[in-house]
């Protein structure tokens, strides 16, 4: 999901609606897994998810043009 969002907003790439729709079950599954986790903490959740966009931005900035 981070790569699609980064490509869309940083590089201006457009994707078919099917790509965005294919992300819905993934996001829903992650949300469901996080909601049913007994030891869930928002700090851990955001800590895990904050690094993903940073990695994508780094990959895009190092990408040859």
C-alpha positions as CSV (number, residue, x, y, z in Angstrom):
1,X,0.0,0.0,0.0
2,X,2.8,2.4,0.8
3,X,4.4,1.9,-2.6
4,X,1.1,2.6,-4.4
5,X,0.5,5.8,-2.3
6,X,4.1,7.0,-2.8
7,X,4.0,6.4,-6.5
8,X,0.7,8.2,-6.8
9,X,1.6,11.3,-4.8
10,X,5.4,11.6,-5.3
11,X,5.7,10.4,-8.9
12,X,2.2,11.2,-10.2
13,X,1.7,7.7,-11.5
14,X,-1.9,6.6,-12.0
15,X,-3.1,3.0,-11.4
16,X,-6.3,1.3,-12.5
17,X,-9.1,1.1,-10.0
18,X,-8.5,-2.6,-9.7
19,X,-5.2,-1.9,-8.0
20,X,-6.8,0.2,-5.4
21,X,-9.6,-2.3,-4.9
22,X,-7.1,-5.1,-4.4
23,X,-5.7,-3.2,-1.4
24,X,-9.0,-3.1,0.4
25,X,-8.8,-6.7,1.7
26,X,-5.2,-6.3,2.7
27,X,-5.9,-3.1,4.7
28,X,-9.1,-4.8,6.2
29,X,-7.2,-7.9,7.2
30,X,-4.5,-5.9,8.9
31,X,-7.1,-3.8,10.7
32,X,-8.9,-6.9,11.8
33,X,-5.7,-8.6,13.0
34,X,-4.7,-5.5,15.0
35,X,-8.2,-5.1,16.5
36,X,-8.3,-8.7,17.7
37,X,-4.7,-8.8,19.1
38,X,-4.7,-9.1,22.9
39,X,-1.4,-7.3,23.4
40,X,-2.2,-4.5,20.9
41,X,-0.7,-1.0,21.5
42,X,-1.1,2.0,19.3
43,X,2.6,2.9,19.9
44,X,3.7,-0.4,18.4
45,X,1.2,-0.1,15.5
46,X,2.3,3.4,14.5
47,X,6.0,2.5,15.1
48,X,5.7,-0.4,12.7
49,X,3.7,1.5,10.1
50,X,5.7,4.7,10.2
51,X,8.8,3.1,8.8
52,X,7.1,1.8,5.6
53,X,6.5,5.1,3.9
54,X,10.1,6.2,4.8
55,X,11.4,3.1,3.1
56,X,9.3,3.8,0.0
57,X,10.4,7.5,-0.2
58,X,14.0,6.4,0.2
59,X,13.7,3.9,-2.6
60,X,12.0,6.4,-4.9
61,X,14.7,9.0,-4.2
62,X,17.5,6.6,-5.0
63,X,15.8,5.4,-8.1
64,X,17.6,6.3,-11.4
65,X,15.7,8.6,-13.6
